[in-house]
Amino acid sequence: MNQRQKLSGYICLVILILLNCSKPSDFPVLKGPYLGQKPPGDVPELFAPGVVSSVYLEHSSAVFTPDGNELFWSREINAGFTPRIIVVMHMKQENGVWSRPELAPFNFNEATYNHINSISPDGNRLYYYTSSEEKGSKVWIVDKTDNGWGEPRPIRLNTIDNPNNTASNVHEARSGNLYLTGTLDAMPQGWGIVRSKFMNGKYQAYESLGSHINFPVNDPFPNYHPTVDPDERFVIFVSRRPGGYGIQDLYISYRQPDDTFGPAINLGPKINTIGSGNSWPQLSPNGEFLFFWSNSKPFDEKELVEKKYSYSELIEILESYRNGRGNIYWVSTSFVEKLKPKELK
């Protein structure tokens, strides 16, 4: 069986799974900004439980278009099995009502692993990442068209000093500069958080965001998954450096007057204790909210012993969005001003 036949089979499987997941009559009527969800405060809330945050393993944050009328996120359909089937989901608001989640049209371009990264501040470009044994790892751009979204085209970065580099989690600033996880020889694992400036119509060689961000942790995932303020005032990223609250925490670093990035500041226990580890930060289009992924904790060992759940209660939890596989949360970005160093205010 060739690669195309395999992908066709996987597409049919995913469609059947999603069709059985929720029938049209089961889907709620969702209206308004952010699917009509009540905005969170400074304590993270689960985003759209039962619709976006589901029984499956969500595999990204929530990515909205700048006009707020389209939503993308990635979902792992068959967690724990191979090949990993990770698809980009899509919802659209038309006539004030949000559509049911469907597969985005650019899934399975080359791989069963499809991870949404971001959308440019002007809404004209969508970035996503694919990985497969046969084709390797690639970052793709999908251009906005009059009829929706076009065909994916690969983007090649850092060709000046390392044509065989790794690139993922790409985020575009208003200037056109790209912030991403990429090849960085100075780090123990050979990669970290970098910037590729867009100059004279070309992406330049990677620049490290500095030692405050690229803390030299000898870990397979030391510092990664950055998101950037559209005007490049700060970056929020994931790190496994010592001193955090979980396996991996979210940090913020503010750009300094000399264009360097300052000390990494932990976002604090309210955000970084939601689950055992947080990932994939993503700013909302208006900058008022931060979306991120966390593997929530539906119960712990102590609770299991004390409450003595019945078998049916355990199954009910494991078959719901509270099963701890990983969901999408959102929180107010009021912390951005609160954590900002005095000299930058």
Contacts in CASP RR format, 6 or more apart in sequence:
PFRMAT RR
TARGET T0000
AUTHOR 0000-0000-0000
METHOD contacts of the structure
MODEL  1
MNQRQKLSGYICLVILILLNCSKPSDFPVLKGPYLGQKPPGDVPELFAPG
VVSSVYLEHSSAVFTPDGNELFWSREINAGFTPRIIVVMHMKQENGVWSR
PELAPFNFNEATYNHINSISPDGNRLYYYTSSEEKGSKVWIVDKTDNGWG
EPRPIRLNTIDNPNNTASNVHEARSGNLYLTGTLDAMPQGWGIVRSKFMN
GKYQAYESLGSHINFPVNDPFPNYHPTVDPDERFVIFVSRRPGGYGIQDL
YISYRQPDDTFGPAINLGPKINTIGSGNSWPQLSPNGEFLFFWSNSKPFD
EKELVEKKYSYSELIEILESYRNGRGNIYWVSTSFVEKLKPKELK
3 134 0 8 1.000
7 108 0 8 1.000
7 112 0 8 1.000
10 83 0 8 1.000
10 85 0 8 1.000
10 108 0 8 1.000
10 112 0 8 1.000
11 103 0 8 1.000
11 107 0 8 1.000
11 108 0 8 1.000
13 77 0 8 1.000
13 85 0 8 1.000
14 77 0 8 1.000
14 85 0 8 1.000
14 87 0 8 1.000
14 103 0 8 1.000
15 103 0 8 1.000
17 77 0 8 1.000
18 77 0 8 1.000
18 101 0 8 1.000
18 102 0 8 1.000
18 103 0 8 1.000
21 54 0 8 1.000
21 55 0 8 1.000
22 100 0 8 1.000
24 100 0 8 1.000
27 51 0 8 1.000
27 100 0 8 1.000
28 51 0 8 1.000
29 97 0 8 1.000
30 36 0 8 1.000
30 48 0 8 1.000
30 51 0 8 1.000
30 97 0 8 1.000
30 98 0 8 1.000
31 96 0 8 1.000
31 97 0 8 1.000
31 98 0 8 1.000
32 93 0 8 1.000
32 96 0 8 1.000
32 98 0 8 1.000
33 68 0 8 1.000
34 47 0 8 1.000
34 64 0 8 1.000
34 68 0 8 1.000
34 284 0 8 1.000
34 289 0 8 1.000
34 330 0 8 1.000
35 48 0 8 1.000
35 51 0 8 1.000
35 52 0 8 1.000
35 71 0 8 1.000
35 91 0 8 1.000
35 98 0 8 1.000
37 47 0 8 1.000
37 48 0 8 1.000
37 330 0 8 1.000
38 45 0 8 1.000
39 288 0 8 1.000
39 289 0 8 1.000
39 332 0 8 1.000
40 289 0 8 1.000
40 330 0 8 1.000
40 331 0 8 1.000
40 332 0 8 1.000
41 331 0 8 1.000
41 332 0 8 1.000
41 334 0 8 1.000
42 270 0 8 1.000
42 331 0 8 1.000
42 332 0 8 1.000
42 334 0 8 1.000
42 335 0 8 1.000
43 270 0 8 1.000
43 331 0 8 1.000
44 270 0 8 1.000
44 271 0 8 1.000
44 274 0 8 1.000
44 292 0 8 1.000
44 294 0 8 1.000
44 329 0 8 1.000
44 330 0 8 1.000
44 331 0 8 1.000
45 329 0 8 1.000
45 330 0 8 1.000
45 331 0 8 1.000
46 53 0 8 1.000
46 296 0 8 1.000
46 321 0 8 1.000
46 327 0 8 1.000
46 328 0 8 1.000
46 329 0 8 1.000
47 53 0 8 1.000
47 62 0 8 1.000
47 291 0 8 1.000
47 327 0 8 1.000
47 328 0 8 1.000
47 329 0 8 1.000
47 330 0 8 1.000
48 328 0 8 1.000
49 321 0 8 1.000
49 327 0 8 1.000
50 321 0 8 1.000
51 101 0 8 1.000
52 58 0 8 1.000
52 62 0 8 1.000
52 71 0 8 1.000
52 73 0 8 1.000
52 89 0 8 1.000
52 91 0 8 1.000
52 101 0 8 1.000
52 328 0 8 1.000
53 321 0 8 1.000
53 326 0 8 1.000
53 327 0 8 1.000
53 328 0 8 1.000
54 75 0 8 1.000
54 321 0 8 1.000
54 327 0 8 1.000
55 319 0 8 1.000
55 320 0 8 1.000
55 321 0 8 1.000
55 323 0 8 1.000
55 325 0 8 1.000
56 75 0 8 1.000
56 76 0 8 1.000
56 77 0 8 1.000
56 79 0 8 1.000
56 325 0 8 1.000
57 75 0 8 1.000
57 76 0 8 1.000
57 79 0 8 1.000
57 325 0 8 1.000
57 326 0 8 1.000
58 73 0 8 1.000
58 74 0 8 1.000
58 75 0 8 1.000
58 76 0 8 1.000
58 293 0 8 1.000
58 325 0 8 1.000
58 326 0 8 1.000
58 327 0 8 1.000
58 328 0 8 1.000
59 73 0 8 1.000
59 74 0 8 1.000
59 75 0 8 1.000
59 76 0 8 1.000
59 86 0 8 1.000
59 115 0 8 1.000
59 293 0 8 1.000
60 73 0 8 1.000
60 74 0 8 1.000
60 115 0 8 1.000
60 116 0 8 1.000
60 280 0 8 1.000
60 282 0 8 1.000
60 293 0 8 1.000
60 328 0 8 1.000
61 73 0 8 1.000
61 280 0 8 1.000
61 281 0 8 1.000
61 282 0 8 1.000
61 291 0 8 1.000
61 292 0 8 1.000
61 293 0 8 1.000
61 328 0 8 1.000
62 71 0 8 1.000
62 72 0 8 1.000
62 73 0 8 1.000
62 282 0 8 1.000
62 291 0 8 1.000
62 328 0 8 1.000
62 330 0 8 1.000
63 71 0 8 1.000
63 72 0 8 1.000
63 73 0 8 1.000
63 116 0 8 1.000
63 117 0 8 1.000
63 118 0 8 1.000
63 119 0 8 1.000
63 282 0 8 1.000
63 291 0 8 1.000
64 70 0 8 1.000
64 71 0 8 1.000
64 72 0 8 1.000
64 119 0 8 1.000
64 284 0 8 1.000
64 285 0 8 1.000
65 71 0 8 1.000
65 119 0 8 1.000
65 123 0 8 1.000
65 285 0 8 1.000
66 119 0 8 1.000
66 121 0 8 1.000
66 122 0 8 1.000
66 123 0 8 1.000
66 285 0 8 1.000
67 123 0 8 1.000
67 285 0 8 1.000
68 93 0 8 1.000
68 285 0 8 1.000
69 92 0 8 1.000
69 93 0 8 1.000
69 94 0 8 1.000
70 90 0 8 1.000
70 91 0 8 1.000
70 92 0 8 1.000
70 93 0 8 1.000
71 90 0 8 1.000
71 91 0 8 1.000
71 92 0 8 1.000
71 98 0 8 1.000
72 88 0 8 1.000
72 89 0 8 1.000
72 90 0 8 1.000
72 104 0 8 1.000
72 116 0 8 1.000
72 119 0 8 1.000
72 126 0 8 1.000
73 88 0 8 1.000
73 89 0 8 1.000
73 116 0 8 1.000
73 328 0 8 1.000
74 86 0 8 1.000
74 87 0 8 1.000
74 88 0 8 1.000
74 89 0 8 1.000
74 114 0 8 1.000
74 115 0 8 1.000
74 116 0 8 1.000
75 86 0 8 1.000
75 87 0 8 1.000
75 89 0 8 1.000
76 84 0 8 1.000
76 85 0 8 1.000
76 86 0 8 1.000
77 85 0 8 1.000
77 86 0 8 1.000
77 87 0 8 1.000
78 84 0 8 1.000
78 85 0 8 1.000
79 325 0 8 1.000
83 112 0 8 1.000
83 113 0 8 1.000
83 132 0 8 1.000
84 112 0 8 1.000
84 113 0 8 1.000
85 112 0 8 1.000
85 113 0 8 1.000
86 112 0 8 1.000
86 113 0 8 1.000
86 114 0 8 1.000
86 115 0 8 1.000
87 103 0 8 1.000
87 104 0 8 1.000
87 107 0 8 1.000
87 108 0 8 1.000
87 114 0 8 1.000
88 103 0 8 1.000
88 104 0 8 1.000
88 106 0 8 1.000
88 107 0 8 1.000
88 114 0 8 1.000
88 115 0 8 1.000
88 116 0 8 1.000
88 128 0 8 1.000
89 101 0 8 1.000
89 102 0 8 1.000
89 103 0 8 1.000
89 104 0 8 1.000
90 101 0 8 1.000
90 102 0 8 1.000
90 103 0 8 1.000
90 104 0 8 1.000
90 105 0 8 1.000
91 98 0 8 1.000
91 99 0 8 1.000
91 100 0 8 1.000
91 101 0 8 1.000
91 102 0 8 1.000
92 98 0 8 1.000
92 99 0 8 1.000
93 99 0 8 1.000
104 116 0 8 1.000
104 149 0 8 1.000
105 149 0 8 1.000
105 150 0 8 1.000
106 114 0 8 1.000
106 128 0 8 1.000
106 140 0 8 1.000
106 142 0 8 1.000
106 149 0 8 1.000
106 150 0 8 1.000
106 151 0 8 1.000
106 152 0 8 1.000
107 114 0 8 1.000
108 114 0 8 1.000
109 130 0 8 1.000
109 140 0 8 1.000
109 152 0 8 1.000
110 130 0 8 1.000
110 132 0 8 1.000
110 135 0 8 1.000
110 138 0 8 1.000
111 130 0 8 1.000
111 131 0 8 1.000
111 132 0 8 1.000
111 135 0 8 1.000
111 136 0 8 1.000
112 132 0 8 1.000
113 130 0 8 1.000
113 131 0 8 1.000
113 132 0 8 1.000
114 128 0 8 1.000
114 129 0 8 1.000
114 130 0 8 1.000
115 128 0 8 1.000
115 129 0 8 1.000
115 130 0 8 1.000
115 131 0 8 1.000
115 168 0 8 1.000
116 126 0 8 1.000
116 127 0 8 1.000
116 128 0 8 1.000
117 127 0 8 1.000
117 128 0 8 1.000
117 129 0 8 1.000
117 139 0 8 1.000
117 168 0 8 1.000
117 169 0 8 1.000
117 170 0 8 1.000
117 171 0 8 1.000
118 126 0 8 1.000
118 127 0 8 1.000
118 169 0 8 1.000
118 170 0 8 1.000
118 171 0 8 1.000
118 172 0 8 1.000
118 227 0 8 1.000
118 282 0 8 1.000
119 125 0 8 1.000
119 126 0 8 1.000
119 127 0 8 1.000
120 126 0 8 1.000
120 127 0 8 1.000
120 172 0 8 1.000
120 176 0 8 1.000
121 172 0 8 1.000
121 173 0 8 1.000
121 174 0 8 1.000
121 230 0 8 1.000
122 174 0 8 1.000
123 144 0 8 1.000
124 143 0 8 1.000
124 144 0 8 1.000
125 141 0 8 1.000
125 142 0 8 1.000
125 143 0 8 1.000
125 144 0 8 1.000
125 172 0 8 1.000
126 141 0 8 1.000
126 142 0 8 1.000
126 143 0 8 1.000
126 144 0 8 1.000
126 149 0 8 1.000
127 139 0 8 1.000
127 140 0 8 1.000
127 141 0 8 1.000
127 142 0 8 1.000
127 155 0 8 1.000
127 170 0 8 1.000
127 171 0 8 1.000
127 172 0 8 1.000
128 139 0 8 1.000
128 140 0 8 1.000
128 142 0 8 1.000
128 152 0 8 1.000
129 137 0 8 1.000
129 138 0 8 1.000
129 139 0 8 1.000
129 140 0 8 1.000
129 167 0 8 1.000
129 168 0 8 1.000
129 169 0 8 1.000
129 170 0 8 1.000
130 137 0 8 1.000
130 138 0 8 1.000
130 140 0 8 1.000
131 137 0 8 1.000
131 138 0 8 1.000
137 166 0 8 1.000
137 167 0 8 1.000
137 168 0 8 1.000
138 154 0 8 1.000
139 154 0 8 1.000
139 155 0 8 1.000
139 157 0 8 1.000
139 167 0 8 1.000
139 168 0 8 1.000
139 170 0 8 1.000
139 180 0 8 1.000
140 152 0 8 1.000
140 153 0 8 1.000
140 154 0 8 1.000
140 155 0 8 1.000
141 152 0 8 1.000
141 153 0 8 1.000
141 154 0 8 1.000
141 155 0 8 1.000
142 149 0 8 1.000
142 150 0 8 1.000
142 151 0 8 1.000
142 152 0 8 1.000
142 153 0 8 1.000
143 149 0 8 1.000
143 150 0 8 1.000
143 153 0 8 1.000
144 150 0 8 1.000
155 167 0 8 1.000
155 170 0 8 1.000
156 163 0 8 1.000
157 165 0 8 1.000
157 167 0 8 1.000
157 178 0 8 1.000
157 180 0 8 1.000
157 196 0 8 1.000
157 203 0 8 1.000
157 206 0 8 1.000
158 165 0 8 1.000
158 167 0 8 1.000
158 182 0 8 1.000
158 183 0 8 1.000
158 194 0 8 1.000
158 196 0 8 1.000
158 203 0 8 1.000
158 205 0 8 1.000
158 206 0 8 1.000
160 204 0 8 1.000
160 205 0 8 1.000
161 205 0 8 1.000
161 206 0 8 1.000
162 183 0 8 1.000
162 205 0 8 1.000
162 206 0 8 1.000
165 182 0 8 1.000
165 183 0 8 1.000
165 206 0 8 1.000
166 181 0 8 1.000
166 182 0 8 1.000
166 183 0 8 1.000
166 191 0 8 1.000
167 180 0 8 1.000
167 181 0 8 1.000
167 182 0 8 1.000
167 183 0 8 1.000
168 180 0 8 1.000
168 181 0 8 1.000
168 182 0 8 1.000
169 180 0 8 1.000
169 181 0 8 1.000
169 224 0 8 1.000
169 225 0 8 1.000
169 226 0 8 1.000
169 280 0 8 1.000
170 178 0 8 1.000
170 179 0 8 1.000
170 180 0 8 1.000
171 178 0 8 1.000
171 179 0 8 1.000
171 180 0 8 1.000
171 226 0 8 1.000
171 227 0 8 1.000
171 228 0 8 1.000
172 178 0 8 1.000
172 179 0 8 1.000
173 179 0 8 1.000
173 228 0 8 1.000
173 229 0 8 1.000
173 230 0 8 1.000
173 231 0 8 1.000
173 232 0 8 1.000
174 230 0 8 1.000
174 231 0 8 1.000
174 232 0 8 1.000
175 198 0 8 1.000
175 232 0 8 1.000
176 198 0 8 1.000
177 195 0 8 1.000
177 196 0 8 1.000
177 197 0 8 1.000
177 198 0 8 1.000
177 232 0 8 1.000
178 195 0 8 1.000
178 196 0 8 1.000
178 198 0 8 1.000
178 203 0 8 1.000
179 193 0 8 1.000
179 194 0 8 1.000
179 195 0 8 1.000
179 209 0 8 1.000
179 226 0 8 1.000
179 227 0 8 1.000
179 228 0 8 1.000
179 235 0 8 1.000
180 193 0 8 1.000
180 194 0 8 1.000
180 195 0 8 1.000
180 196 0 8 1.000
180 226 0 8 1.000
181 191 0 8 1.000
181 192 0 8 1.000
181 193 0 8 1.000
181 194 0 8 1.000
181 224 0 8 1.000
181 225 0 8 1.000
181 226 0 8 1.000
182 191 0 8 1.000
182 192 0 8 1.000
182 193 0 8 1.000
182 194 0 8 1.000
182 206 0 8 1.000
183 190 0 8 1.000
183 191 0 8 1.000
183 192 0 8 1.000
183 194 0 8 1.000
183 206 0 8 1.000
184 190 0 8 1.000
184 191 0 8 1.000
184 192 0 8 1.000
184 193 0 8 1.000
184 194 0 8 1.000
184 206 0 8 1.000
184 208 0 8 1.000
184 214 0 8 1.000
186 208 0 8 1.000
186 214 0 8 1.000
186 216 0 8 1.000
187 214 0 8 1.000
187 216 0 8 1.000
187 222 0 8 1.000
187 223 0 8 1.000
188 216 0 8 1.000
188 217 0 8 1.000
188 218 0 8 1.000
188 219 0 8 1.000
188 222 0 8 1.000
189 218 0 8 1.000
189 219 0 8 1.000
189 220 0 8 1.000
189 222 0 8 1.000
191 224 0 8 1.000
192 208 0 8 1.000
192 214 0 8 1.000
192 222 0 8 1.000
192 223 0 8 1.000
192 224 0 8 1.000
193 208 0 8 1.000
193 209 0 8 1.000
193 213 0 8 1.000
193 214 0 8 1.000
193 223 0 8 1.000
193 224 0 8 1.000
193 226 0 8 1.000
193 235 0 8 1.000
193 237 0 8 1.000
194 206 0 8 1.000
194 207 0 8 1.000
194 208 0 8 1.000
194 209 0 8 1.000
195 206 0 8 1.000
195 207 0 8 1.000
195 209 0 8 1.000
196 203 0 8 1.000
196 204 0 8 1.000
196 205 0 8 1.000
196 206 0 8 1.000
196 207 0 8 1.000
197 203 0 8 1.000
197 204 0 8 1.000
197 207 0 8 1.000
198 204 0 8 1.000
208 214 0 8 1.000
209 226 0 8 1.000
209 235 0 8 1.000
209 253 0 8 1.000
209 261 0 8 1.000
210 260 0 8 1.000
210 261 0 8 1.000
212 253 0 8 1.000
212 261 0 8 1.000
212 262 0 8 1.000
212 263 0 8 1.000
212 264 0 8 1.000
213 223 0 8 1.000
213 226 0 8 1.000
213 235 0 8 1.000
213 237 0 8 1.000
213 239 0 8 1.000
213 251 0 8 1.000
213 253 0 8 1.000
213 261 0 8 1.000
213 262 0 8 1.000
213 264 0 8 1.000
214 222 0 8 1.000
214 223 0 8 1.000
215 222 0 8 1.000
215 223 0 8 1.000
215 239 0 8 1.000
215 241 0 8 1.000
215 264 0 8 1.000
216 222 0 8 1.000
217 223 0 8 1.000
217 239 0 8 1.000
217 240 0 8 1.000
217 241 0 8 1.000
217 242 0 8 1.000
219 240 0 8 1.000
221 238 0 8 1.000
221 240 0 8 1.000
221 248 0 8 1.000
222 239 0 8 1.000
222 240 0 8 1.000
222 241 0 8 1.000
223 237 0 8 1.000
223 238 0 8 1.000
223 239 0 8 1.000
223 240 0 8 1.000
223 241 0 8 1.000
224 237 0 8 1.000
224 238 0 8 1.000
224 239 0 8 1.000
225 237 0 8 1.000
225 238 0 8 1.000
225 279 0 8 1.000
225 280 0 8 1.000
225 281 0 8 1.000
226 235 0 8 1.000
226 236 0 8 1.000
226 237 0 8 1.000
226 281 0 8 1.000
227 235 0 8 1.000
227 236 0 8 1.000
227 237 0 8 1.000
227 281 0 8 1.000
227 282 0 8 1.000
227 283 0 8 1.000
228 234 0 8 1.000
228 235 0 8 1.000
229 235 0 8 1.000
229 283 0 8 1.000
229 287 0 8 1.000
230 283 0 8 1.000
232 255 0 8 1.000
233 254 0 8 1.000
233 255 0 8 1.000
234 252 0 8 1.000
234 253 0 8 1.000
234 254 0 8 1.000
234 255 0 8 1.000
234 336 0 8 1.000
235 252 0 8 1.000
235 253 0 8 1.000
235 255 0 8 1.000
235 261 0 8 1.000
236 250 0 8 1.000
236 251 0 8 1.000
236 252 0 8 1.000
236 267 0 8 1.000
236 281 0 8 1.000
236 283 0 8 1.000
236 290 0 8 1.000
237 250 0 8 1.000
237 251 0 8 1.000
237 253 0 8 1.000
237 264 0 8 1.000
237 281 0 8 1.000
238 248 0 8 1.000
238 249 0 8 1.000
238 250 0 8 1.000
238 251 0 8 1.000
238 278 0 8 1.000
238 279 0 8 1.000
238 280 0 8 1.000
238 281 0 8 1.000
239 248 0 8 1.000
239 249 0 8 1.000
239 251 0 8 1.000
239 264 0 8 1.000
240 247 0 8 1.000
240 248 0 8 1.000
240 249 0 8 1.000
241 264 0 8 1.000
243 266 0 8 1.000
244 266 0 8 1.000
244 272 0 8 1.000
245 266 0 8 1.000
245 268 0 8 1.000
245 269 0 8 1.000
245 272 0 8 1.000
245 273 0 8 1.000
246 272 0 8 1.000
246 273 0 8 1.000
246 275 0 8 1.000
246 276 0 8 1.000
246 277 0 8 1.000
247 276 0 8 1.000
247 277 0 8 1.000
248 277 0 8 1.000
248 278 0 8 1.000
248 279 0 8 1.000
249 266 0 8 1.000
249 267 0 8 1.000
249 268 0 8 1.000
249 272 0 8 1.000
249 277 0 8 1.000
249 278 0 8 1.000
250 266 0 8 1.000
250 267 0 8 1.000
250 271 0 8 1.000
250 272 0 8 1.000
250 278 0 8 1.000
250 281 0 8 1.000
250 292 0 8 1.000
251 264 0 8 1.000
251 265 0 8 1.000
251 266 0 8 1.000
251 267 0 8 1.000
252 264 0 8 1.000
252 265 0 8 1.000
252 267 0 8 1.000
252 335 0 8 1.000
252 336 0 8 1.000
252 339 0 8 1.000
253 261 0 8 1.000
253 262 0 8 1.000
253 263 0 8 1.000
253 264 0 8 1.000
253 265 0 8 1.000
254 261 0 8 1.000
254 262 0 8 1.000
254 340 0 8 1.000
254 341 0 8 1.000
254 344 0 8 1.000
255 261 0 8 1.000
255 262 0 8 1.000
256 262 0 8 1.000
256 344 0 8 1.000
263 341 0 8 1.000
265 339 0 8 1.000
266 272 0 8 1.000
267 335 0 8 1.000
267 339 0 8 1.000
268 335 0 8 1.000
270 331 0 8 1.000
271 278 0 8 1.000
271 292 0 8 1.000
271 331 0 8 1.000
271 335 0 8 1.000
272 278 0 8 1.000
274 294 0 8 1.000
274 296 0 8 1.000
274 329 0 8 1.000
275 294 0 8 1.000
275 295 0 8 1.000
275 296 0 8 1.000
275 297 0 8 1.000
276 295 0 8 1.000
276 297 0 8 1.000
277 294 0 8 1.000
277 295 0 8 1.000
278 292 0 8 1.000
278 293 0 8 1.000
278 294 0 8 1.000
279 292 0 8 1.000
279 293 0 8 1.000
279 294 0 8 1.000
280 292 0 8 1.000
280 293 0 8 1.000
281 290 0 8 1.000
281 291 0 8 1.000
281 292 0 8 1.000
282 290 0 8 1.000
282 291 0 8 1.000
282 292 0 8 1.000
283 289 0 8 1.000
283 290 0 8 1.000
283 291 0 8 1.000
283 333 0 8 1.000
284 290 0 8 1.000
284 291 0 8 1.000
284 330 0 8 1.000
284 333 0 8 1.000
287 333 0 8 1.000
288 332 0 8 1.000
288 333 0 8 1.000
289 330 0 8 1.000
289 331 0 8 1.000
289 332 0 8 1.000
289 333 0 8 1.000
290 330 0 8 1.000
290 331 0 8 1.000
290 332 0 8 1.000
290 333 0 8 1.000
291 328 0 8 1.000
291 329 0 8 1.000
291 330 0 8 1.000
292 328 0 8 1.000
292 329 0 8 1.000
292 330 0 8 1.000
292 331 0 8 1.000
293 326 0 8 1.000
293 327 0 8 1.000
293 328 0 8 1.000
293 329 0 8 1.000
294 326 0 8 1.000
294 327 0 8 1.000
294 329 0 8 1.000
295 324 0 8 1.000
295 325 0 8 1.000
295 326 0 8 1.000
295 327 0 8 1.000
296 322 0 8 1.000
296 324 0 8 1.000
296 326 0 8 1.000
296 327 0 8 1.000
297 324 0 8 1.000
298 317 0 8 1.000
298 322 0 8 1.000
298 323 0 8 1.000
298 324 0 8 1.000
299 307 0 8 1.000
299 309 0 8 1.000
299 317 0 8 1.000
309 317 0 8 1.000
317 323 0 8 1.000
321 327 0 8 1.000
337 345 0 8 1.000
END
